[in-house]
Amino acid sequence: MSDQREAVRSNAKYLRNVRPVDPEEICEYIEGNPHPAVVRQLLREEAPSLELLERDDGTFVPVDDDPVEPNRGPVERFPETYERRLEDLLVERYGVDWHEDATGDLLRSTIRRFKASYLERDPVEYDEDVAAGYAIYHLPGYYAAVQYALDDLAERGLLGRQLRVLDIGAGVGGPALGLCSYLPDDALLEYHAVEPSAAADVLDSLLEETGRNVHTTIHRSTIESFDPVEVAGEHGGGGSDGFDPSAPDDGFDLILAANVLSELEDPTAVARDALEWLAPEGTLLAMAPADKNTSTQLRAVERELEDDRVWSPAEMGIAEDGSGERGESDEGDRSGAGGTDGRRDGDADRRGLVTVYGPTVRLWPGERPTDRGWSFDARPDLEVPSFQRKLDEATPGDDEEHAPGEFRNVDVQFSSSLLRLDGTRRIDVALETSDWAKMAEMERHVTNRIDIAAAKLSRSLSEDENSGYDASSTNPLFKISDGSESTDHYAVLTSETSLNRPLLEAEYGEVCTFEQILALWNDDEGAYNLVVDEQTIVDRIG
């Protein structure tokens, strides 16, 4: 079969530059004239490394080089295809009336238990029941959230149509399914999930509903024991031109670490390893729920990694079999100087300094934020999926713990961090103190009107009871940042005018300029309130 596979690859490499690759044509050129169905299956397995898309007519064509366009409009619902598949899975596992009687009580108590464990910051053991409950409760929200985070890449043309993706702690598949829905039909996705728990069974079932150009592999191991070099020998990595994540100029285009860092013993170490597996122009997308603990932990990991120098495994002296030891720079010099352990500067340039692409900003050269870092995005609610509605409505009337809607979770609130190695930022601005006041120096501006530039990093917190900010009025209030602050800063809109309305209209992560904003100190909150009133002019600059 290996000779036959190589013959298929050789013919496909030639024909892809001439005309669509037709399995019925290729079989005529191969010794033994294999059946077209055999050739088609081999082409499907080799499609990622050959950069081929399978069309509706069964032929294969090269994937386009154009980047993926960002979404237009909100994510409105969890797709019916995945909804039906999850319900089928629940029926197979618990019976037709899975949401009622004893099985319904089991799932409801399971959801309550892992929600309580989460709030207490206790570890959750993922058995089959927890995986099912997790899918019912969290799958839709995570499906939507990842698509909004991907918009930040797509709007800059940084999300290609050919993607090699690693999903760390993939769980039941919310981010994976969201990614598959986000990509157009003419995109080629090679997807690798790392998931050791029973959640992998749910993920495996749901991935069967993805398109023909989505090539999936689930690695049922912990991320700490996962070896990315082994990926090169799996499907999509065959042949001499296969994927080699240990090579300095190769790696994953996108690595997801969604809602998993808070469950790891050493999240920074895992994220640092992941960065070493990135392609030179790839992105690590880390996400967390919007609550204070997980959101601030995500931001802490982001800040620990920022400005680290990342080396590829090959540069660090790791042999192809995984043996060998890392150079001193791995645990020592991560300042980005390079060359301290004998490498040439040119070698160091193959992997770069860890840069925060977004959504947080670094508007002042050399400055880094040290505030608590709690900020999160909030998007429109989803339609309630049928499986949540059924489980909620079937709650017995004598259940004293139940509140209407307890098992309906359609909020889309999340924190995210996008890290890159090529120095690219979503918003690349370098401010000068001659033009703008710096948040790091806000103490000396208190009671004065000043001009600042800052990113909007929240929706109105005065309307959010879970924001952690005890607003004393109903005035719209937003967290803002310029990337230099050591203390939280909030913009408070006390008097709306046509000249300051852009503050309300700006999107999460968007940078605005504020002229004649009034700087005040809020002793109750231990934060700066920057008052936007009838004298303040706000402009959106990107």
C-alpha positions in Angstrom: 0.0 0.0 0.0 2.9 2.4 0.7 4.0 2.1 -3.0 0.5 2.7 -4.1 0.2 5.7 -1.8 3.4 7.2 -3.1 2.2 6.7 -6.7 -1.1 8.5 -6.0 0.9 11.4 -4.4 3.3 11.6 -7.4 0.5 11.7 -9.9 -1.5 14.2 -7.8 1.5 16.5 -7.5 1.8 16.6 -11.3 -1.8 16.9 -12.2 -2.7 19.6 -9.5 -0.8 22.1 -11.6 -2.5 21.1 -14.9 -6.2 20.3 -14.2 -8.4 19.0 -11.4 -7.1 15.7 -9.9 -9.6 13.0 -10.8 -9.3 9.6 -9.0 -10.7 7.8 -12.0 -7.9 9.2 -14.2 -5.1 8.5 -11.6 -6.0 4.9 -11.2 -5.1 4.3 -14.9 -1.5 5.5 -14.2 -0.9 3.2 -11.2 0.3 -0.3 -11.4 -2.5 -2.8 -10.7 -5.2 -0.3 -11.7 -6.7 0.2 -8.2 -10.4 1.0 -7.9 -11.2 4.8 -8.1 -12.7 4.6 -4.6 -9.3 3.4 -3.2 -7.5 6.3 -5.0 -10.1 8.7 -3.7 -9.6 7.6 -0.1 -5.8 7.9 -0.5 -6.2 11.4 -1.9 -8.5 12.4 1.0 -5.9 11.2 3.5 -3.1 13.0 1.7 -5.1 16.1 0.9 -3.6 18.3 3.7 0.0 17.7 2.7 -0.9 18.0 -1.0 -2.8 21.2 -0.3 -5.9 19.8 -2.1 -9.6 20.5 -1.7 -12.2 17.8 -2.5 -15.0 19.2 -4.6 -18.6 18.1 -4.8 -17.9 16.2 -8.1 -15.2 14.1 -6.4 -12.2 15.8 -8.0 -9.5 17.6 -6.1 -8.1 21.1 -6.7 -5.4 23.3 -5.0 -6.6 25.4 -2.1 -6.8 29.1 -2.7 -4.2 31.4 -1.2 -6.7 34.2 -0.3 -7.2 34.7 3.4 -10.5 34.1 5.1 -12.9 37.0 5.4 -14.2 38.1 8.8 -17.7 37.2 9.8 -20.4 39.8 9.0 -22.9 40.0 11.8 -23.4 38.1 15.1 -23.5 34.4 15.7 -27.2 33.7 16.2 -27.5 30.1 17.1 -25.8 26.7 17.5 -26.3 24.9 14.2 -29.1 22.4 13.9 -26.7 19.8 12.5 -24.6 19.7 15.6 -27.7 20.1 17.8 -29.3 17.0 16.3 -26.0 15.0 16.6 -25.7 15.9 20.3 -29.3 14.9 21.0 -28.7 11.6 19.1 -25.7 11.0 21.3 -27.7 11.7 24.4 -30.4 9.3 23.2 -27.8 6.6 22.6 -26.4 7.0 26.0 -29.4 7.7 28.2 -32.5 6.8 26.2 -35.2 8.6 24.3 -36.4 10.4 27.4 -32.8 11.4 28.4 -34.0 14.7 29.8 -36.6 13.3 32.1 -36.9 11.1 35.2 -33.7 9.6 36.7 -31.4 10.4 33.7 -32.6 14.0 33.6 -32.0 14.3 37.3 -28.5 12.8 36.9 -27.6 15.3 34.2 -29.0 18.3 36.1 -27.2 17.3 39.3 -24.0 16.7 37.2 -24.2 20.2 35.8 -24.8 21.7 39.2 -21.9 19.8 40.6 -19.3 20.9 38.0 -20.6 24.5 38.1 -20.1 24.5 41.9 -16.7 22.9 41.6 -15.7 25.6 39.0 -16.8 28.4 41.3 -14.8 26.8 44.2 -11.9 26.4 41.8 -11.8 22.7 42.4 -10.7 20.2 39.7 -13.4 18.5 37.7 -13.1 14.8 36.7 -14.5 14.3 33.2 -16.4 11.0 33.1 -19.1 10.3 30.6 -21.8 12.0 32.6 -19.8 15.2 33.1 -18.9 15.2 29.4 -22.6 15.0 28.5 -23.5 17.7 30.9 -20.7 19.9 29.8 -21.8 19.6 26.2 -25.4 20.5 27.1 -24.4 23.5 29.1 -21.3 24.9 27.5 -21.1 23.8 23.9 -23.2 26.6 22.3 -21.4 29.5 24.1 -17.9 28.2 23.4 -19.0 27.6 19.7 -19.9 31.3 19.4 -17.1 32.8 21.4 -14.2 31.4 19.3 -15.7 32.9 16.2 -15.6 36.4 17.6 -12.0 35.9 18.6 -11.1 34.7 15.1 -12.5 37.9 13.7 -9.6 39.7 15.2 -7.3 37.7 13.0 -9.4 37.6 9.9 -9.9 41.4 9.8 -6.1 41.7 9.3 -6.0 38.9 6.7 -4.1 36.6 9.1 -6.3 33.6 8.8 -5.5 31.5 5.8 -7.7 29.1 3.9 -5.2 26.3 4.5 -4.9 25.8 8.3 -3.1 23.3 10.4 -4.6 23.6 13.9 -3.8 22.1 17.3 -6.6 22.3 19.9 -5.2 21.9 23.5 -7.8 20.5 25.8 -10.4 20.3 23.1 -13.1 19.1 25.4 -16.4 18.3 23.8 -15.6 20.5 20.8 -17.2 24.0 21.1 -14.2 25.9 19.8 -13.5 23.2 17.2 -17.0 23.3 15.8 -17.0 27.1 15.9 -13.8 27.1 13.8 -15.2 24.7 11.3 -18.3 27.0 10.9 -16.2 30.1 10.6 -14.1 28.8 7.7 -15.6 28.9 4.2 -16.3 25.8 2.2 -13.2 26.2 0.1 -10.9 26.1 3.2 -8.7 23.2 4.0 -8.4 22.3 7.7 -6.1 19.8 9.3 -7.3 19.6 12.9 -5.5 17.9 15.8 -7.2 17.8 19.2 -5.5 16.9 22.4 -8.1 15.6 24.9 -7.5 12.7 27.3 -10.9 12.6 29.0 -14.3 11.1 28.2 -15.1 14.4 26.5 -13.1 13.1 23.5 -15.9 10.7 22.7 -18.4 13.5 22.4 -15.9 15.5 20.3 -15.3 12.5 18.0 -19.0 12.1 17.4 -19.6 15.8 16.6 -16.6 16.1 14.3 -18.2 13.5 12.0 -20.7 16.3 11.0 -18.0 18.6 9.7 -17.2 18.9 6.0 -15.2 16.8 3.6 -12.2 19.2 3.7 -11.9 19.0 7.5 -9.3 16.4 8.4 -9.4 15.5 12.1 -7.2 13.5 14.5 -7.9 13.2 18.3 -4.8 12.5 20.4 -6.1 11.0 23.7 -3.3 12.1 25.9 -2.5 15.0 28.2 -0.9 18.0 26.7 2.1 17.4 29.0 2.8 14.1 27.3 1.8 15.1 23.8 4.7 15.0 21.3 3.9 17.2 18.3 6.7 15.6 16.3 4.5 12.4 16.1 1.9 14.4 14.1 4.3 14.4 11.1 3.8 10.6 10.8 0.0 10.7 10.9 -2.5 11.4 8.1 -1.7 14.6 6.3 1.9 14.2 7.0 3.0 11.5 4.6 5.8 11.8 2.1 9.0 13.7 2.3 7.3 17.0 2.2 5.1 16.3 5.2 4.5 18.5 8.2 7.4 18.8 10.7 6.5 20.9 13.7 10.1 20.7 14.9 11.4 22.5 11.9 12.1 26.3 12.4 10.0 27.2 9.3 7.1 24.9 10.0 4.5 24.5 12.7 0.8 24.9 13.5 -0.9 27.9 11.9 -3.3 28.2 14.9 -3.1 26.7 18.3 -6.2 26.9 20.5 -6.1 26.8 24.3 -9.7 27.5 25.0 -11.1 27.3 28.5 -8.4 24.9 29.6 -5.5 27.0 31.1 -7.2 27.3 34.5 -7.4 23.5 34.7 -3.6 23.0 34.1 -1.0 22.6 36.9 1.4 25.0 35.0 -0.5 26.9 32.4 2.4 29.2 31.5 4.7 26.3 30.8 2.1 24.6 28.5 1.5 27.9 26.7 5.2 28.4 26.3 5.6 24.9 24.8 2.7 25.6 22.4 4.4 28.8 21.2 7.4 26.6 20.2 5.1 24.6 18.0 3.8 27.6 16.1 4.5 28.3 12.5 6.5 31.6 12.1 3.4 33.5 11.2 1.0 31.4 13.4 -1.2 32.4 16.3 -1.8 31.0 19.8 -5.4 31.8 20.7 -6.0 31.4 24.4 -9.5 31.9 25.8 -11.1 31.8 29.3 -14.6 32.4 30.8 -15.3 36.0 31.8 -15.3 35.5 35.5 -12.6 37.3 37.5 -10.4 34.3 38.4 -10.0 32.7 35.0 -10.0 36.0 33.1 -7.2 37.5 35.3 -5.3 34.2 35.2 -5.4 34.3 31.4 -4.0 37.8 31.4 -1.3 36.9 33.9 -0.2 34.1 31.5 -0.2 36.5 28.6 2.0 38.9 30.6 4.4 36.2 31.7 5.0 35.1 28.1 5.2 38.6 26.5 8.7 39.4 25.2 9.9 35.9 25.8 12.2 34.5 23.0 10.8 31.4 21.6 13.0 28.7 19.9 12.0 25.9 17.7 12.7 22.3 19.0 15.4 22.0 16.3 17.2 25.1 17.4 17.1 23.9 21.0 19.1 20.8 20.1 16.2 18.3 20.3 16.8 15.4 18.1 14.2 14.0 15.7 13.5 11.1 18.2 12.7 13.7 20.9 15.9 13.1 22.8 18.4 15.7 23.8 18.4 18.6 26.1 17.2 22.2 25.6 19.8 24.9 25.4 20.4 27.2 28.3 18.2 29.9 26.8 15.1 27.8 27.4 15.2 28.3 31.2 17.6 31.1 31.3 17.9 34.0 28.9 14.4 34.7 27.5 15.0 38.4 27.1 15.2 38.2 23.3 18.9 39.1 23.0 19.6 35.8 21.2 22.9 34.2 20.4 23.8 33.8 24.1 24.2 30.0 23.8 26.2 30.0 20.5 23.4 30.4 18.0 23.8 32.8 15.2 21.5 35.8 15.2 20.1 34.6 12.0 19.0 31.4 13.6 17.4 33.3 16.5 15.3 35.2 14.0 13.6 32.1 12.8 11.5 32.3 16.0 10.6 35.6 17.5 9.7 37.4 20.6 6.2 36.7 21.9 4.0 39.6 21.0 0.5 40.3 22.2 -1.5 40.7 19.0 -4.7 41.6 20.8 -7.3 42.3 22.1 -5.3 44.1 24.8 -3.0 46.9 23.5 0.5 48.2 24.0 0.3 51.8 22.8 3.4 53.1 24.5 6.8 51.7 23.4 8.5 49.8 26.2 5.5 49.9 28.5 3.6 46.9 29.8 0.4 46.8 32.0 0.5 45.5 35.5 -3.1 46.2 36.6 -5.3 43.3 37.6 -6.2 42.8 33.9 -9.8 41.7 34.3 -11.5 42.5 31.0 -13.9 40.5 28.8 -15.9 40.7 25.7 -19.7 40.3 25.7 -21.7 39.5 22.5 -25.4 38.9 21.8 -27.1 35.9 23.3 -27.7 32.8 21.2 -31.1 31.2 20.6 -31.8 28.6 23.2 -30.9 25.2 21.7 -33.4 22.4 22.0 -31.3 20.2 24.3 -31.0 23.0 26.9 -34.7 23.8 26.7 -35.7 20.2 27.2 -33.5 19.6 30.2 -34.6 22.9 31.8 -38.4 22.4 31.2 -38.2 18.8 32.5 -37.0 19.8 35.9 -39.5 18.4 38.5 -41.7 21.0 40.1 -40.7 20.0 43.6 -37.0 20.7 42.8 -36.4 23.5 45.3 -33.0 24.4 43.8 -34.3 25.1 40.4 -34.8 28.6 39.0 -36.4 29.0 35.5 -33.6 29.0 32.9 -31.1 27.4 35.2 -29.9 25.0 32.5 -30.1 27.5 29.6 -26.7 28.9 29.0 -26.7 31.2 25.9 -24.6 34.1 27.2 -21.5 34.7 25.1 -19.0 36.4 27.4 -15.3 35.5 27.2 -11.7 36.7 27.7 -9.2 36.0 25.0 -5.5 36.5 24.2 -3.8 36.2 20.8 -0.1 35.7 20.8 2.2 35.8 17.8 6.0 35.5 17.1 6.3 37.8 14.1 5.8 41.1 15.9 2.4 41.8 14.4 -0.2 43.6 16.5 -3.8 44.1 15.7 -3.5 47.8 16.5 0.1 49.0 16.1 0.4 52.5 17.6 3.3 54.3 19.2 2.3 57.3 21.3 4.3 60.3 22.3 4.0 62.1 25.6 4.1 65.4 23.8 0.7 64.6 22.4 -1.0 62.3 24.9 -1.1 61.6 28.7 0.1 58.2 29.8 -2.0 56.1 32.1 1.2 55.0 34.0 1.4 58.7 35.0 -2.3 59.3 35.7 -1.7 60.3 39.4 -0.2 63.6 38.4 -3.1 64.4 36.1 -5.9 63.9 38.7 -8.5 66.8 38.6 -7.1 68.0 35.3 -8.5 67.7 31.8 -6.2 65.7 29.5 -5.9 64.1 26.1 -5.5 60.3 26.0 -5.6 57.4 23.6 -7.0 54.1 24.9 -8.7 50.8 23.9 -12.2 50.1 25.0 -12.1 46.8 26.9 -15.6 46.2 28.1 -19.2 46.8 27.5 -20.9 49.1 30.0 -20.0 47.8 33.4 -22.7 49.8 35.2 -25.2 47.5 33.5 -23.4 44.2 34.4 -24.0 42.9 37.9 -21.2 40.4 37.5 -18.6 43.0 36.5 -17.1 43.4 40.0 -17.5 47.2 39.7 -19.9 48.8 42.2 -21.1 51.6 40.0 -22.7 54.4 42.1 -24.9 55.6 39.2 -26.4 54.4 36.0 -23.9 56.3 33.8 -22.3 54.1 31.2 -18.9 53.0 32.4 -16.2 51.2 30.4 -12.8 49.7 31.2 -10.1 51.4 29.1 -6.4 50.7 28.7 -3.4 52.1 26.9 -1.1 49.2 28.0 1.0 51.2 30.5 -1.3 51.2 33.5 -0.7 49.7 36.9 -4.2 50.6 38.2 -7.6 50.1 36.6 -8.9 53.0 34.5 -12.6 53.5 33.6 -14.3 55.9 31.2 -17.5 57.3 32.7 -20.0 58.9 30.3 -21.9 61.5 32.3 -23.3 63.6 29.5 -23.8 62.1 26.0 -23.2 64.4 23.0 -22.7 63.8 19.3 -18.9 64.5 19.9 -18.5 61.8 22.5 -21.0 59.2 21.3 -18.2 57.2 19.6 -17.3 55.8 23.0 -20.7 54.0 23.0 -20.3 52.9 19.4 -16.8 51.6 19.6 -16.3 47.8 19.6 -14.4 45.8 22.2 -10.7 46.3 21.7 -11.1 49.4 19.5 -8.8 52.3 20.2 -10.3 55.8 20.7 -8.8 59.2 21.4 -10.3 61.3 24.2 -9.7 65.0 24.1 -10.5 67.1 27.3 -11.3 64.1 29.4 -11.4 64.8 33.2 -9.1 62.6 35.4 -10.5 61.7 38.8 -9.5 59.2 41.5 -12.2 56.8 42.8 -11.1 55.9 46.3 -14.0 53.4 46.8 -12.9 51.3 43.8 -9.1 52.1 44.0 -9.2 53.1 40.4 -9.2 56.1 38.1 -12.4 57.4 36.7 -12.0 59.4 33.5 -15.1 61.5 33.0 -16.5 61.9 29.5 -18.8 64.9 29.5 -20.0 67.7 27.2 -16.5 69.0 26.9 -15.0 65.7 25.8 -14.4 64.7 22.2 -14.1 61.0 21.4 -12.9 59.7 18.0 -12.6 56.0 16.9 -9.2 55.4 15.3 -9.2 51.6 14.8 
